[in-house]
């Protein structure tokens, strides 16, 4: 099932590699493109935040102090997750000028799951799926108009998704 | 070798909804394989979605995002026929970028 796209990708890589004269050339080219096209480059990954083992630690690493609880954030998660490895999470904020949405699982070994930034013109909503090792709170953090808000909702996990 | 992101984008009343399914193992580094050895952490760390070259969403992931990360979001200003790209990078330095035409 995965054979044909895989093969296609390999062929594409081979063509590019032939053009640039080998694998090392290819890597160097990607590196150079990253430097020459700032629009395509990624912001620096927040290692401290993603390694955080508690909500307090993660919030500090994200530069957030005491976010207010807010009813204007709608956090949709299942009440019970039979499979902790795939828990759907939807965050919708009805506040204007949403700049950031972060999603946490407060009892996972690393609590921060995802952190999204929204340029103007992008709506303040996002859906993704997270892993949960045990029953825990899913927490959504929203930054709107420069201020931080949060909402938490418990998900009961009957089979964890972080073990093996 | 990475696998292309499955992506769909459609416009309703001037708002483009993007649905993407990245193809990635998203290993936490805590899982053990059949012989009891830890499987090294391997996960997408960064992603960026651009519409006609303008960034419409940026994201960073940790190990708590599920295997084959799923994403839905909406932005204003897209038209049918416009080009949308989703690029990601993982903790091993692997990168890929895929494009879809807004329908």
Interface residues (C-beta under 8 A of the other chain):
Chain A: X2 X5 X6 X9 X10 X13 X30 X39 X40 X42 X43 X45 X46 X50 X85 X86 X87 X88 X90 X105 X108 X109 X110 X111 X112 X113 X114 X115 X116 X117 X118 X119 X121 X122 X123 X125 X126 X127 X128 X129 X130 X131 X132 X161 X162 X163 X164
Chain B: X1 X2 X3 X4 X15 X26 X28 X30 X31 X32 X33 X45 X46 X48 X50 X53 X54 X55 X56 X57 X58 X59 X60 X61 X62 X63 X64 X65 X66 X67 X69 X70 X71 X72 X73 X74 X75 X76 X77 X87 X89 X95
